[in-house]
Amino acid sequence: MGAYQHILLSVDYGEHGEAVAQRAKALAEKYQAKLSIIHVLDNIPMPDTGYGAVISLTEDSGYELLEAEKTRLMQVGDQLGVAPANRWLIWGSPKQEIVRLAGQERIDLIVVGSHGRHGLALLLGSTANSVLHYAGCDVLAVRLRNG
């Protein structure tokens, strides 16, 4: 395994998202790698915009929920020191869009949070599990502990 050159962090705004983000940042610093971030919108309706699936972070959509998501992603990017060109806000299925973007951008490590689901939840799948199985690069699933 060589040094990582481009790391993609799947941004989650949950309670453990900061720990996952700091792990990605530490790896980027260790390997002197470029760090990119992605947040995939799958829980808010898509307004009628000219954006398509990839959302411009520089233009005002006039759609309140979208603007809130853009602001949050910009804050995370600023905190991590991620260049604006390496911040991605995309509508779609997180499982598919993370893997698609990783291939498009020649990512060699994806960092995602994982709740370590068991039983039925594991059979139904999770974003981390799907990314692990379909990504063409290494995946670090950071274990998220409850409590």
URDAGI-V567143 format. One line per field, one symbol per residue. ss: DSSP state (a for helix, b for strand, c for the rest). phi: phi as a letter, one per 40 degrees, with the letter a starting at -180 (. if undefined). psi: psi as a letter, one per 40 degrees, with the letter a starting at -180 (. if undefined). A space follows every 50 residues. Layout:
ss=???
phi=???
psi=???
This chain:
ss=cccccbbbbbccccccaaaaaaaaaaaaaaaccbbbbbbbbccccccccc cccbcccccccccaaaaaaaaaaaaaaaaacccaaabbbbbccaaaaaaa aaaaccccbbbbbbccccaaaaaaccaaaaaaaacccbbbbbbcccc
phi=.cccbabbcccbcccbdccccccccccccdcfccbbbbbbcbbbccccbc cgccbccbbccgbdccccccccccccdcccgcddcbbbbbcicddccccc cdcccfcbabbbcbcgcbgcccccgacdcccdcbccacbbcccbccg
psi=hiiidhhhhhhheadeddddddddddddddefihhiihhhheeiihigie dadhhheeihdehddddddddddddddddefhidefhhhiiahddddddd ddddefiehhhiihefiibddddeiidddddddeieaihhhhhhhh.
